[in-house]
């Protein structure tokens, strides 16, 4: 059994609050045209899972300590949780996918389910949808290692060849151990307690965040057309926005002049907009960091994302 990373512990807590919820299920669908070798597909998924340990993970409590832990299933014993259904129309195909995504993932048994929908057609071609349903505790938004591994393994198996080596240099649990080691090392910054070797890096970092955020956090007082619900739900939407090339170029120029990244500029603009509509001089803005600075984990599946909250002052005559 292995300890959970801080990111995973957050996901486990949310799972415990609502075990029937699907807010943190991550569906990933691939549409294929032509003959599908289901045996090769099953073998390709298993090959990727053998290479990426987090796809074989399950979660629960350690009987001895009572702490939440994770277990990695053995490569040979792990079975692909694949289900096939047949649909006679696009509507039936979409309904089958909706039904599957509406079912929560039980982390005590695993993090992955696979649905294959065969779309029956009267034409000369076959169509299939392969939907991989993963829980956020085991993956973040980077699915490239999964897609690449599936294509490489599937093509090899269809051709009757051996699957090339897919296992990356490191695994997610290696990164978790490294992160824990860094945080437990004694901090050597210039602060008095650190300089005297009286606290570790995590304690110093937590103090910095507490000082930055303060005790009383500003609540965003937006005038909404509907009252905020008493109970938090997962219903949401997305709005796409296209920015003109001239505006994007001006933003890049402004950020470059002030030694800031484009992300810094966009967050600052968002804070100013929120300040305008709320009349507040301080707002809290949250965003996620990829947390994949090390080359060894670029092709590793896992929950690396670090979600942080930043307190921003957007009132008065402050400049950029």
Helices and strands as residue ranges (DSSP letters): E 2-3, H 6-17, E 25-33, H 38-51, G 53-56, E 57-61, E 68-72, E 82-87, H 90-101, E 112-119, E 127-135, H 144-158, H 172-184, H 192-195, H 201-213, H 245-257, H 262-278, E 282-289, G 295-297, E 306-313
